């Protein structure tokens, strides 16, 4: 884990990379961001593009996919993992959100297959979506499926919130060896400042990073009912949304 020049970091949205992966952000060889535009917030894509143009990463690729508008569309009290990410509630299925969400899976799978290769370390979201974002879960599911066929080493974040805790508790994490890496506080704050200056920072303005990130080796597997517990392998945050 000390040499990450060949590693790739895959995240859903601009600023996810600094919020949940600050400890490896400066070390990885490439950062891949899936989504840019979101129809629900006009102009957001342009502001994100301007911010990304200033980011000091060694190699940055934005796939330019439009968000499906999936946030809070799943039933987080009774979440149902699917091949696409999470099942969306009925009210979302009556709209176009479910179709866009499912379509984004195929688009992501095709695009990320070109970005990843065997033998490298790949960092990405966890299967409960950190604080509980359906897009994060989908990105994890895509990367997980590619890991099976390509054969890279997969690492997931450990952030969790009250909203995502029910789903997180369903995964077997207690017996996994946690990797702990220190966060360069000055660096992550400088990245956050770029997003804030371009009015596309999506988290709380007073967010304080922990001293380190924790990572678990993937893929993560669902536990039996009698094994379900959050344990001490997760890092809890308050959900901003």
C-alpha positions in Angstrom: 0.0 0.0 0.0 3.0 2.3 0.2 3.6 2.5 -3.6 0.4 3.6 -5.4 1.7 5.1 -8.6 -0.2 2.5 -10.6 -3.3 2.7 -8.5 -6.6 4.1 -9.7 -9.2 5.8 -7.7 -12.8 5.6 -9.0 -15.5 7.8 -7.6 -19.0 8.8 -8.5 -19.1 12.6 -8.3 -16.6 15.5 -8.3 -15.5 16.0 -4.6 -16.1 12.4 -3.6 -12.4 11.8 -4.1 -11.4 14.3 -1.5 -14.1 13.6 1.0 -13.7 9.8 1.3 -10.2 9.1 -0.2 -8.1 12.0 1.0 -5.3 9.7 2.2 -4.6 8.2 -1.2 -5.6 11.1 -3.4 -2.1 12.5 -3.7 -0.5 9.1 -4.3 -2.7 7.3 -6.8 -1.6 7.4 -10.5 -5.1 8.2 -11.8 -8.4 9.6 -10.5 -11.6 8.6 -12.5 -14.8 10.6 -11.8 -18.0 9.1 -13.2 -20.6 11.8 -13.2 -20.6 15.5 -14.2 -24.0 16.9 -15.1 -27.2 16.7 -13.1 -30.4 18.0 -14.7 -31.9 18.8 -11.2 -29.2 21.5 -10.7 -28.8 23.6 -13.8 -25.2 24.7 -14.4 -23.7 22.3 -11.9 -21.9 20.4 -14.6 -20.2 23.5 -15.9 -19.1 24.6 -12.4 -17.8 21.1 -11.8 -15.9 21.2 -15.1 -14.3 24.5 -14.1 -13.3 23.1 -10.8 -11.8 19.9 -12.2 -9.8 21.9 -14.6 -7.9 23.3 -11.6 -7.3 20.1 -9.7 -3.6 19.2 -9.3 -4.0 15.4 -9.8 -1.4 13.6 -11.8 -4.0 12.1 -14.1 -7.7 12.9 -14.0 -10.4 11.4 -16.2 -14.1 12.5 -16.0 -16.4 10.1 -17.8 -18.9 12.9 -18.2 -22.0 10.7 -17.5 -25.1 12.5 -16.3 -26.4 11.6 -12.9 -29.7 9.7 -12.8 -31.1 11.7 -9.9 -31.1 8.6 -7.7 -30.3 10.2 -4.3 -32.8 9.2 -1.6 -34.8 7.2 -4.1 -34.0 3.9 -2.4 -35.8 2.7 0.7 -32.9 3.0 3.2 -34.9 1.5 6.0 -35.3 -1.7 3.9 -32.6 -1.4 1.3 -32.4 -4.0 -1.5 -29.1 -4.5 -3.4 -29.5 -5.2 -7.1 -27.2 -5.9 -10.0 -27.5 -2.2 -10.8 -26.8 -0.9 -7.3 -29.9 -0.5 -5.2 -33.6 -1.0 -5.9 -35.4 2.4 -6.1 -38.7 3.0 -4.5 -41.9 2.7 -6.5 -42.4 6.4 -6.8 -39.0 6.5 -8.6 -39.9 3.6 -10.8 -42.9 5.6 -12.1 -40.5 8.3 -13.2 -37.5 8.1 -15.5 -35.0 7.8 -12.6 -34.9 4.0 -12.5 -34.3 3.7 -16.2 -31.6 6.3 -16.1 -30.0 4.6 -13.1 -30.0 1.2 -14.8 -28.7 2.7 -18.0 -25.9 4.3 -16.2 -24.7 0.9 -14.9 -24.1 -0.3 -18.5 -22.4 3.0 -19.5 -20.2 2.9 -16.4 -19.3 -0.7 -17.0 -18.1 -0.1 -20.5 -16.2 3.1 -19.7 -14.5 1.8 -16.6 -13.4 -1.4 -18.4 -11.1 0.8 -20.4 -9.7 2.5 -17.3 -8.8 -0.5 -15.2 -6.4 -3.4 -15.7 -5.1 -6.5 -13.9 -2.6 -6.3 -11.1 -3.2 -2.8 -9.9 -4.9 -1.4 -6.7 -8.3 0.1 -7.3 -9.9 2.3 -4.6 -13.7 3.0 -4.7 -16.9 3.5 -2.8 -18.3 0.8 -0.4 -21.5 -1.1 -1.2 -23.6 1.0 1.2 -22.5 4.3 -0.4 -20.7 6.0 2.5 -23.4 8.3 3.9 -26.0 6.6 1.7 -25.9 7.6 -1.9 -27.4 5.3 -4.5 -24.8 6.5 -7.1 -21.9 5.5 -4.8 -23.5 2.0 -4.4 -23.8 1.7 -8.2 -20.2 2.6 -8.8 -19.1 0.0 -6.2 -21.2 -2.6 -8.0 -19.7 -1.8 -11.4 -16.1 -1.9 -10.0 -16.9 -5.1 -8.2 -18.1 -6.8 -11.3 -15.0 -5.7 -13.2 -12.7 -7.0 -10.5 -14.1 -10.5 -11.2 -13.1 -10.4 -14.8 -10.1 -8.1 -14.9 -8.3 -9.2 -11.7 -7.2 -6.1 -9.8 -6.9 -5.6 -6.0 -10.0 -3.8 -4.8 -10.2 -1.5 -1.7 -13.3 0.1 -0.4 -13.8 3.1 1.9 -15.3 2.5 5.4 -17.4 5.7 5.9 -20.9 5.1 7.1 -23.8 7.2 8.4 -27.1 6.6 10.2 -28.9 6.4 6.8 -26.6 3.7 5.4 -26.1 1.8 8.7 -28.9 -0.7 8.0 -27.3 -1.7 4.7 -23.7 -1.6 6.1 -24.7 -4.0 8.9 -25.6 -6.6 6.3 -22.0 -6.9 5.1 -19.3 -9.1 6.6 -16.6 -6.7 7.7 -15.6 -7.8 11.2 -13.1 -10.4 10.1 -11.4 -8.2 7.5 -8.0 -6.6 8.0 -8.4 -2.8 7.9 -5.8 -0.6 6.3 -5.2 2.8 7.9 -3.6 5.6 6.0 -3.0 9.2 7.2 -4.7 12.1 5.6 -2.7 15.1 4.5 -4.9 17.8 6.0 -3.5 20.8 4.1 -3.8 19.0 0.8 -7.4 17.9 1.2 -8.4 21.4 2.4 -6.8 22.9 -0.7 -8.8 20.6 -2.9 -12.0 21.4 -1.1 -11.3 25.1 -1.5 -11.3 24.7 -5.3 -14.7 23.1 -5.3 -16.0 25.7 -2.9 -14.7 28.5 -5.1 -16.6 27.2 -8.0 -19.8 26.6 -6.0 -19.9 22.9 -6.5 -18.8 21.6 -3.1 -21.6 19.2 -2.1 -20.8 18.5 1.5 -21.0 20.6 4.6 -18.9 23.8 4.8 -17.6 22.9 8.2 -16.5 19.3 7.4 -13.5 18.2 9.4 -11.5 15.2 8.1 -10.5 12.5 10.5 -6.7 11.9 10.9 -6.8 8.9 8.7 -8.9 6.9 6.2 -9.7 3.2 6.7 -9.9 0.8 3.8 -11.2 -2.8 3.6 -10.2 -5.3 0.9 -13.0 -6.1 -1.5 -15.2 -7.5 -2.7 -17.4 -7.2 0.4 -19.9 -10.0 0.9 -23.3 -10.1 2.5 -23.4 -11.8 5.9 -25.8 -14.3 7.3 -28.5 -12.9 9.5 -26.8 -14.1 12.7 -23.5 -12.5 11.6 -24.9 -9.0 11.0 -23.3 -6.2 13.0 -21.4 -3.0 12.2 -18.4 -3.9 14.4 -15.5 -1.5 14.7 -14.3 -1.5 11.1 -16.4 1.5 10.0 -15.9 5.3 10.3 -19.2 7.1 11.0 -20.1 10.5 9.7 -23.2 12.6 9.9 -25.2 12.6 6.7 -25.4 16.1 5.1 -28.4 15.1 2.9 
